[in-house]
Amino acid sequence: MKVFVTGGAGFIGSHLCEALVARGHEVFAVDGFDDFLYPARDKRNTAEYLHGALPAEAFRLRDVNLDEADTLAELVRGADVVVHLAALAGVRPSIADPARYLRANVEGTTNVLEAMRRAGLSRLVFASSSSVYGVRPGDSAAFSEDDPCLEPASPYAASKRAGELLCSTYRDLYGIGTSALRFFTVYGPRQRPDMAIHKFTRAIAAGEPIAMFGDGSSRRDYTYIDDVVAGTVAAIERVEPEQLAIYNLGGDETVSLSELVAAIERATGERARTESRPPQPGDVPLTRADISRARRDLGYQPQTQLGDGLAAFWSWLSVRTEES
Ligand SMILES: NC(=O)c1ccc[n+]([C@@H]2O[C@H](COP(=O)([O-])OP(=O)(O)OC[C@H]3O[C@@H](n4cnc5c(N)ncnc54)[C@H](O)[C@@H]3O)[C@@H](O)[C@H]2O)c1
């Protein structure tokens, strides 16, 4: 298939492009090399790596921003499936600059959907987020895709829910079918440097203290990048026009912040020094994925245990630190 990917130079996008090419698909990716959340230089390095690693006839990546609506409409022509990953991610920075997030994530998603409408395309895979579930008590049952998700706890979460709703509107108006994938805290090589696992591992390795927000009891469902990519590829190969499906792509367990720090200590062989900070606005106490729908429809089954995934992340980070 010809797959058009937005956000191809990002963490998840770059792994996805590699996996799609390995499965024989042709990938045309775009990325705006955004410099807000983490350095554009990291994404340029990733793009250079991808161009070197993948055959030119199967992979192209161009510098295009989501606000370039006409360019997007031209470039998506002929694609079998569009995968929309480009966005500003991250909860806390979205509270500091909400308008910027809504421009990139809501207007940006509208531009992708409009580009598809203009090009007559009808299959989309959209990157949503576990954050749409909002604040749930720590002992809540696993989150189900059928929950109404009416109280997102940050502008980022609201922007992702808005993206899902826009996909629903474009399905009803124009028959564009969407699989919206709610990713649950993804980690692994090339993980964004603003994310907790990346920040903690870097600090622990450097003998620096880590800032722990809250009392360490908040819990997350961590998902290894290869598992998320496998679920996303399955969604790409199965998405149908006219249908709207939402899937949780999570790990298979939840881990407390204190347990995460202990697991990073084991992976790095170093002791952590922690500094307690109050919980941050927008942070949620729990994420826990019910993955039964993804298992049934996509054959999704996370394979990577946290310890193994952290070890893989640590070896990637060690090489990178030595090189820089
Ligand atoms: N990493 C996670 O744990 C996680 C969890 C839930 C949802 N998601 C979603 O998955 C997607 C990918 O996340 P990621 O962790 O790989 O983030 P990332 O920041 O590494 O990748 C996003 C890419 O989008 C690009 N981008 C941002 N704004 C753009 C714009 N206006 N025009 C063009 N390109 C733009 C960035 O340059 C970046 O390369 C995002 O939509 C994110 O919200 C990620």
The ligand as an SDF file (V2000), in Angstrom:
LIG
                    3D

 44 48  0  0  0  0  0  0  0  0999 V2000
    4.5510    9.1070   22.9610 N   0  0  0  0  0  0  0  0  0  0  0  0
    3.4520    8.8400   23.6540 C   0  0  0  0  0  0  0  0  0  0  0  0
    3.5110    8.2560   24.7580 O   0  0  0  0  0  0  0  0  0  0  0  0
    2.0910    9.2080   23.1160 C   0  0  0  0  0  0  0  0  0  0  0  0
    0.9600    8.8920   23.8940 C   0  0  0  0  0  0  0  0  0  0  0  0
   -0.2970    9.2390   23.4220 C   0  0  0  0  0  0  0  0  0  0  0  0
   -0.4300    9.8470   22.1860 C   0  0  0  0  0  0  0  0  0  0  0  0
    0.6860   10.1520   21.4540 N   0  0  0  0  0  0  0  0  0  0  0  0
    0.4910   10.8090   20.1650 C   0  0  0  0  0  0  0  0  0  0  0  0
    1.2550   10.1140   19.1890 O   0  0  0  0  0  0  0  0  0  0  0  0
    1.7360   11.0420   18.1970 C   0  0  0  0  0  0  0  0  0  0  0  0
    3.2470   10.9260   18.0810 C   0  0  0  0  0  0  0  0  0  0  0  0
    3.8270   11.2150   19.3400 O   0  0  0  0  0  0  0  0  0  0  0  0
    5.4000   11.1510   19.6040 P   0  0  0  0  0  0  0  0  0  0  0  0
    5.6030   10.7760   21.0080 O   0  0  0  0  0  0  0  0  0  0  0  0
    6.0470   10.3910   18.5110 O   0  0  0  0  0  0  0  0  0  0  0  0
    5.7570   12.7130   19.4860 O   0  0  0  0  0  0  0  0  0  0  0  0
    6.8730   13.4720   18.6340 P   0  0  0  0  0  0  0  0  0  0  0  0
    6.8380   14.8740   19.1020 O   0  0  0  0  0  0  0  0  0  0  0  0
    8.1750   12.7520   18.7060 O   0  0  0  0  0  0  0  0  0  0  0  0
    6.3170   13.3620   17.1490 O   0  0  0  0  0  0  0  0  0  0  0  0
    5.3900   14.2770   16.6130 C   0  0  0  0  0  0  0  0  0  0  0  0
    5.9740   14.8440   15.3330 C   0  0  0  0  0  0  0  0  0  0  0  0
    5.0240   15.7680   14.8150 O   0  0  0  0  0  0  0  0  0  0  0  0
    5.7310   16.8830   14.3030 C   0  0  0  0  0  0  0  0  0  0  0  0
    4.8570   18.0510   14.3300 N   0  0  0  0  0  0  0  0  0  0  0  0
    4.3920   18.7140   15.4240 C   0  0  0  0  0  0  0  0  0  0  0  0
    3.6320   19.7550   15.0480 N   0  0  0  0  0  0  0  0  0  0  0  0
    3.6230   19.7400   13.6870 C   0  0  0  0  0  0  0  0  0  0  0  0
    2.9980   20.5340   12.6980 C   0  0  0  0  0  0  0  0  0  0  0  0
    2.2400   21.5930   13.0290 N   0  0  0  0  0  0  0  0  0  0  0  0
    3.1950   20.2370   11.3950 N   0  0  0  0  0  0  0  0  0  0  0  0
    3.9600   19.1710   11.0350 C   0  0  0  0  0  0  0  0  0  0  0  0
    4.5780   18.3730   11.9240 N   0  0  0  0  0  0  0  0  0  0  0  0
    4.3990   18.6560   13.2290 C   0  0  0  0  0  0  0  0  0  0  0  0
    6.9360   17.0610   15.1910 C   0  0  0  0  0  0  0  0  0  0  0  0
    7.9970   17.7410   14.5350 O   0  0  0  0  0  0  0  0  0  0  0  0
    7.2850   15.6230   15.5560 C   0  0  0  0  0  0  0  0  0  0  0  0
    8.3070   15.1070   14.7320 O   0  0  0  0  0  0  0  0  0  0  0  0
    1.2430   12.4100   18.6490 C   0  0  0  0  0  0  0  0  0  0  0  0
    0.0460   12.6780   17.9740 O   0  0  0  0  0  0  0  0  0  0  0  0
    0.9920   12.2330   20.1330 C   0  0  0  0  0  0  0  0  0  0  0  0
    0.0340   13.1460   20.6100 O   0  0  0  0  0  0  0  0  0  0  0  0
    1.9440    9.8470   21.8970 C   0  0  0  0  0  0  0  0  0  0  0  0
  1  2  1  0
  2  3  2  0
  2  4  1  0
  4  5  1  0
  4 44  2  0
  5  6  2  0
  6  7  1  0
  7  8  2  0
  8  9  1  0
  8 44  1  0
  9 10  1  0
  9 42  1  0
 10 11  1  0
 11 12  1  0
 11 40  1  0
 12 13  1  0
 13 14  1  0
 14 15  2  0
 14 16  1  0
 14 17  1  0
 17 18  1  0
 18 19  2  0
 18 20  1  0
 18 21  1  0
 21 22  1  0
 22 23  1  0
 23 24  1  0
 23 38  1  0
 24 25  1  0
 25 26  1  0
 25 36  1  0
 26 27  1  0
 26 35  1  0
 27 28  2  0
 28 29  1  0
 29 30  1  0
 29 35  2  0
 30 31  1  0
 30 32  2  0
 32 33  1  0
 33 34  2  0
 34 35  1  0
 36 37  1  0
 36 38  1  0
 38 39  1  0
 40 41  1  0
 40 42  1  0
 42 43  1  0
M  CHG  2   8   1  16  -1
M  END
$$$$
